[in-house]
Amino acid sequence: MIGSRSLAEALARASEEGRDVIVDLNSCVFIDSTGVAAIIFGARRLDARGRRLRLLIPEKGQPQRQLKLLGIADSPLACASREDALLDFRTQGQPEMQL
């Protein structure tokens, strides 16, 4: 389990290190606005450095409903699987960081 503050710190660290990031929410049972904000801000920060963030979103549950409602589940951030995210990252050839 990781809170929004820890997530924001990990995403900032990944940005500074020049890494792509996979955020796996499959074990997440709840996400609130601070968690969503950490993801969005982290994705923007990574993008500004030429890196990418990809989300693995559970098929059902509160996180899926929340991210679907906000349009994030249907955005380019969302990947169906870890393999899809890694394939996307390989186009730039940098190692990933999984949270």
N, C-alpha and C positions, 0 to 999 in steps of 0.2 A: 504494500500500500504506500502510495506517495501523495502528499498533499500538494496543493497548488503552489505554495511557496517553494517547496523542494523541486517541483516540476519546473517552475520558472528559473530557478538557479541552475538546474541541470541543462535546460535549453540554452541559457546564457553561456554556460561553460562550453557546450557543444559548438555554439556560434563562434566563440573565441578560438576554439581548437580547429575550426573549419571542417566540422563533421556534418554529415547528413544524419537525420534522426528518425527512428521509428518509435512512435508512442503507441504501445499496445494497450488498448482499453478493454480487452476481453475479460479481465478479472475485475474491472471497475464496476461497482454496483450503483454509484451515484457520482454525478458531476454537477457542480454549480457554476455560477457565473464567473467566479474567480478561477476555476479550472479551465473554463472555456477561454477566458481572457489570457491565461498563461499560454495556452496552445496557440491562439491567434497571434499574440505578441511575439512568441517564440518563432512561429513560422515566418512572420514578417522580418524578424531580426536575421534569421538564417537566410532567407531569400535575399536580403540586402548584401549578404556576404557570398552569394552564389551557391548556397547550400539549400537543402530541401528537408522538409518535415513531412512525414507521412503518418497517417493514423490508421490503426487497425481497430475498427469499431465493432462491438458485438452485434449480433443479428437481432437481438431484442433486449429489452430492459430500459431503465431510465436513461443511461448515457446515450443509447441509440436514439431514443425518442427526442431527447434534448438536442442532440447534434443534427438530427433530421429536421426538427422544427427550425433550427437556425440556418439550415442550408449547408452545413459543414459536411454532413454525411454524404451529400451528393456533389461535393466539390472535388477538385483535383487533389486535395490533401488526403482523401480517403482511399485506401487500398483494400482489396478483398482479402489479401494474404500477405504474409511476410515476404514470400517469394516474389510477389508482384512489386512490393516496395523495393526489394533488393535489385530487381531487374531495372526498375526506374533509376536507382542510384548508379548502377553500372555504366550508364551513359556518360557519367563524369568520372568514374573510377576511384571515388574516395571511400574510405571505410565508413561504416555506419555506427551509430550509437543507439542501442535499444533501451528504452525506459519502460 
